[in-house]
Amino acid sequence: MKKIFSFIWKVLFPSGVKAGMFVRILGYALLIFGVVNLLYRTAFLKDLVVTTIGEFIALNFFIIMLGISLIFPSLLQDRNQGLSTMRITVFMMTNVICLLLLKLGWNAPNLKSIGLDEYWMGMIAFIFGAKAAQTYFEKKNGAVKGNEDVKDTSGKVEEKSSAGMSTVEFSNAELAKLAVIQNEQYLKLKFPNILSVSDAVHDLNNPESHVVALYLKDDKAEGIPDKLEIKMPDGSVRTIGVELVQNMGIGEIHISQKNNNVSDISSPLYQGSICCKVKSTTNPNFVGIVTSGHIYSNGHRLNMGGILSNEQQKVTLIDQTKSGKWFLQVINNQQDLAVAQLDNNTNSDSQYQSFAVGYYTVSDNDVNQPEPNVTIISKGNKIRDAFIIDYNIALDINYHTETIYMNKIILIGSNPNRDKSQSLSECGDSGSCVYEKSTMKLIGMLLGGNNKFSFILPIEKTLDYYNLQPI
């Protein structure tokens, strides 16, 4: 008897006694009650009023299906083992249709008498369509492999999923981004000398290989892990390598291309560089120059929020000569930009670098190249080649009286090796243009730098917003 009970227990609870045991016991009780009650009462239908037979059948069907849903909760879970709103909706919708058909159709002479004509198959198609939609959206939110291991070619990502655990398909780049999201706050809290946490390309020969780059303001790396864990949606755990970039220092702003400088009349000695000339797409008489927003505000994080009022449009100096007036200025967490409208008699320098060809968007393929792939042009006839180190970085940037946390930063440096690189910019370089060497397209504008890198901000979206384009 004991062996029989033990066998039944293992059949009912193959995973052993867990927190959901009592829910499953309730499910089995409902299932057994519904089936026994249905069989017993249908064998003796004489004690039922004819008009209530359909209601009785429908009620028992509901009890049985409720029990099944409690016994097999995976019916209502998606592939990532979480409750699925779509599955619950399809399950309940199917049950409602079945209940109505059982209640109304049990004593009906034909389908038409309950409103189902020759188009009744449309209801069945509707149910299967809902099921197809549920499957589609589950696959779209995360395709799942079987019980195969995910092989990674970078040598930097490892998997620690349990046997038989399915793994959601993520590219190496997506894994790195997920690792940053899950670990960034903890790392910065645990190690205050971490300035930025970024997903970064690791291997030049394999652009899809990524690590998590930790940018440190000093060389204190003790205790910082060499790998980070990533919790996957299916419950498995993967790890990704960490790369340390030490002694970055604190990021600061740098104050026309080549031969010209730009400044505000109220601070003529606080000079920056010119990024490019722009024209308006809505005003044919408008021509301006682009530089850093903090040139207008004399190194302060003063955000004028866009197009300036007449009182704010102070005189702009180019090489200490009145050449126009400020038109707009923006400093926020993603931008530090100002535009000055030029007077009609202000002409371009003979060595002006045109960017009428448009903009260049940095991608993984631009990182860690063996040869310099960008050029910086700053006032004082300074032309320097550099390497793209990383992009979409977030860092604290020191202005004169406060610090602002800025993102969307592109890092460039003197060496493709992040840890060996040095900054190529200095005071007075703010506003310099940075372009991609092979296409001659504009990447962005130099903001500032620290000990190891120079900081570039993309400007395309900001200029487009104000109907301006490079010339």
N, C-alpha and C positions, 0 to 999 in steps of 0.2 A: 504494500500500500504506500509506503514511504517513497519507494522508487517511482511509483506511478505519479504521485503528487509532485515529486522533484522534476519528472519529465514534463508534466503539464506546466509547471512554473517556468522552466527554461524555454518552453515554446512561447508562453505568454510574454516573458520578459527576457529575451535573449541577451540583452546588454546588462543584466543584473538590476539590482534595486538602486534607482537613482531618484533625483528630485521629481521627475515626471511620472513616477510609478503610480501615484494615487490618481493622476489624471487618466492614465491608461486603464487602471482598474475601473474607474467610472465609465470609460468608453466601452470596456468589455461588458459591464453591467447593462448599459443602455442597449448595446447590440443584442445581447442574449434576451433581454426583456422584450425588445421590439420583435425579434424573430419568433420567440415562443408565443407571445400574445397574438401575433398575426396568424400563426399556424393554428392555434387553439380556437380563436374566434371565428376564423374562416371555415373551420370544420363544423361549427355550430352556428351558422348564420341566422338560424331561426330566431334567436333572441335579439337580432338587430333590426331596426326599422330600415326599410329599403332605402329611404332617402339619406340615411346616415352611413351607409356602407362605404361610399366614396370618401367621406370625411375620416372614417376609421382607418381605411387603407392608407390615406395620405398622412395621417398622424403617425402611424407606425413606420411608414417610410422615412418620415422626418427623424424619428427617434433612432432608427437604424443608421441613417447617414450621419447624424450627429455623433453617434458612438464610433463610427469608422474614422471620422475626422480626429477624434481624441486618441484613438489607438494608433493611427498612422499620421502623425503631425507633418511628416514630410510632404503630404499631399498639398499642404498650404505653404511650403517653403520653396524658394527659388534655388538655383544651382549653387549659390553661395551659402546655403544653409540658414538663410534668414527668412522671416515671414514675408510673403509676397502679396502685396495688395491686389495685383492682377489675378493671382491664383485664387485668392479668397473671393474676389468678385465673380470669376468664372464658376467657381464651385457653388456659390450661393445662387447665382443666376440659373444654373442648370437645375438645382434643387427646386427653385420656385416654379420653373416650367413643369418639372415632373410632378410636383404637388398639385398644380392646377389640373394637369391632365388626369391624374389619378382621381381627384375629387370630382371633377365634372364628367369625366368620360367613363367612369366605372359602369354606370347604368345607362349611358347614352346609346341609342340604336346605331348611330354612325358618327363619323367625325364632324360632318357638317352641322350636326345639331348642337355642337359646342363651339361653332365658329371656325373650325378648321376645314377649309375647302381644298381645292387642288393645289393651292400654294403652301400647304402646311409644311412641305419640305424646307421652305425658307427659314422656319424656326430652327430646324436642325442645322442648316447651313450657318445660321447666326451663331449658334453655340460653338460649332467647330471653328468659325472665323475668330471668335473671341479667344479660343485656345491657341490658334495660330498666332494671333497678335501677342498673346502672353509669351509664347516661345520666342518670337522675334525680339521683343524688348529685353528678355533675359539674356539672349545671345549678344545683343547690341551693348548691354551694360557690362559685359565681361565674358568673353568666350572662354570656355573651360575645356581643358584637355581631359583625357581619361586618367589613368593612373601612371602615365609616363612622367619621367623626370624632365624638367626643362634644362636643356643644355645651353650653356653660355660660353661664347668664344673669347670673351675678354680676359678670363682668368681672374676677374675681380669680384664676381658675384657667385655666391654659393647658396645652396638651398638646404633647409633643415626641416622639411615637412615630414610628417609621420607617414608610415607605410600605408599605402592605399589612399592617401589624401590627394585629391585633385588639386591642380595648380592653375590659377588664372593666368592667361597669357598677357604678359607685359613686356614691352621692349626694354632694353637696358636703360635707355634714356628715361622712360617712364618710371622704372624702378628707382633711379636716382632722384627724380623729382618727388616720388612718394617718400623716400628716405629723408629728404630735406623737410617735408611737411611734418613727418612724425617725430623728428629728432631735433629740429632747430631750437625750439624754445628751451628744451631741457639742456642742450649743450651750452647755450648762452648763459643760462642760469647757473649751471655747474662750473663753467669755465668762463669767467667774465672777460678774459683776454681774447676771446673769439669775436672778431669783428663781423664776420659774415660766414654763412653756410650756403654753399652753392653746389648744384649738380654740374659737373665739369667733364669734358672729354679727357680720357686717359691715354689712349694709344693713337698715335698719328695714323698708323696703318689701318686702324679700325675705328672710324669716327663714331660708330654706334657703341663703343665701349665707354662707360662712364664710371666715375667715382664721385664721392662727396668731398669737395674741397673745403677745408676749414682755414680761413684767413685769420692769422693771429697778429696782434699788434706788437708782440714781443716773441722771445724764443722759449717761453715756458710751455712745454708740451707734456709735462709729466701728468699721467692719469688720463690723458685724452685717448679714447679708444682708436685702434687701427682699423676697426670694422664697425658698422652700424647694422642693427637688426631692422628688418622691415616686416611688419605684420600684414600679410596678404588678406584680401577679402574672404578667401576660402578657409581661413584659420591657420594656414601654414606660415612659417617664418623663413625669411630669406635674409642674407647678409650681403652688404656691399662694402667695398674697400674705401678707406679714408685717405686723403692726401692732405698733408699739412703744409701751409705756406706761412713761414714765420717772418717776424720783424717787418711787418707792413708799416707800422707807425700809424699816426692818426691822419685821416684824410682832411685836407684843407683846400680851399678855393685858390686858384691861380688867377693872377691878374696878368697890317691887316694882313691880313695875310702879309707876309714878308716885310713890306716897307712902311706900313702905316700902323698907327695905334689909334684907339678910340677912348674917349673919356667924357665925363659930364662936366659942364661948365662950373658947377659948384665944387668939383673935386678934380681939377685938371691934371693933377699928378697921379691920380689913381687910374692907371691906364690898362686897357685890355687889348686883345687882338680882334680882328675882324674874321668872321667865319665865311660869309658869302654875301653877295648882293641878291636881293629878291625884288620881284615885281608883284603887283596885285593882279589877280584874275578878274577883279570886278571894277578896278579903277585904273585906266590906262596911263594916268599921269603919275602913278605912285611908283617910286623906286626907293629902296631902303637897304640898309646893311643889318646883318644879324651879329650879335655878340652876346656875352653872358649877361644875365639879368642883374647880377650883383655889381656890374660896372655902373649901372644907373643908381643903385642904392649904396654905392661907396663901401662895398664889402659886407653890408648887413643883409640879413634875411628878410628884407622888406618886400612883401608881395603886393604889387599894385593890381593884380588880378586880371590883366588883359589890356585892352585899349585905354590909353590915358586920357584924362580930361584936359581941357585947355590949360588949366593951372599946373598940371603935372608934366606937360610937354615942354620940358626945359631944353635949352640949347645943347646940341651934341658937338663935341670937338673931334676933328680928325687931324692928327699931328698938330694939336693946339690951335687949329683954325676952325672957326665956326662954319659948320658944313651942313647943318640940318637941325632937326628937333626929334626928341624921343617920341615914338608912336605907340609902342606897347611894351609891357614888361610883366613877366610871370616868374615867380619862384614858388615851387611847391615840392611835393615828395617825388616827382618824376621829371621836373623841368627847372631850368635856370636859364632864362632866355629874355633878350630884349631886342627890339627892332627900332632903329632910328630912320626916319624919313629924310632922304637927302634933298638938298637944294638942287634946283635945276642945273646949276653951273658946276656941280661936283661930278667929276669924271673918274673913270676907273684908272687904276695904275696900269702901266703897260704890261706888268707881269701878273696881272690878276688871273687867278685860277677860276675858270667858269665851271659851274655845276649844272648847266642846263640839261645835261644828260640824265639827271635825276638822282635818286637815292640808292644806296646799297644796304640790304638787310643782312646782318650777321647771322650765321648759322654754325652748327657744330663743325662743318667742314672748314671753317676759317680758323679754328682754334688749333694751336700747336703746329702750325705750318713750319717747314724747315727753313724757309726764307721769309724775310719781312714782307708783310702783305698790306700794310697801311702806311700812309705818309701824313705827317703833321706839318702845317705851315703856320708860323707865328710871326708877329711883328719883329723887327730887327733882322729881317732876312734869315730867319731860322727855319731850315727845312730838315726834318728828321724822319727816318724810316723806323717802323716799329712792328712788333708782333701782336696779334690779337691773342690775349691770354684767356679771357673768359667773358661772358656776357650775361645780362639779366641778373646782375649782382645788386645786393642791397647793403649800404654802408652808412655810418654816421659821418656827416660832413660838417666841419667846423666853420661857421661864419664868425664875424668879429665878436658878436655878443651872445650867440647861441649856436646850438648844434641841431641839425635837421637830419632825420633818417631818410635817405633817398634810395630809390630802387631804379630798375631799368638801366643800371650803369654798365657800360662796356669797359673792360680793363684792357689796356695796352701796355707793353713794356719792352725792355731792351733785349729780352731773351725768351724763347718759347717755353723754357722751363720755369714754371711759376715760382719756384723757390729761389732761383738764381736771377730773376729779373730785377731791374732797377727802373725808377721813374725817368721819363724823358722830358718832363715839363717842369717849369719853374714859374716864379711870380711874374706876372705880365702875360702869361700864355692863355689865360682864360679867354674863351671865345674863339680860339684857333680852330680852323677847319681840319677835319681828319677824313681822308678819303681812301678808298680801296684802290690799290696800285694798278691792277690789271684793267679794271673797267673805268677808272677815273670818276667813279660815282661817290657822292657824299655819304659818309657813314653817320657823322654827327659832329658835335661841337665839344671842344675840350672844356671840362668844368674845373678840374684841379688834379690833385694827386697826393701821394704819400711817398714813403721811402722806396717802394718797390714798383708801383704802377702809376699810370696816368688814367684819369677818369673821363670817359666820353659819354655824352647824353645824346640819344637820337632826337632829332628835331622835326622829323617829317610830319608827324601827326599834329604838332602844335602849329606849324606854319600852314598846313592844310586847313586847320580850323579857322584861321584868320584870312583865308583866301590868298595866301602868299606862296610863291614858288621860286626856287633858285634860278638865277640867270648867269 
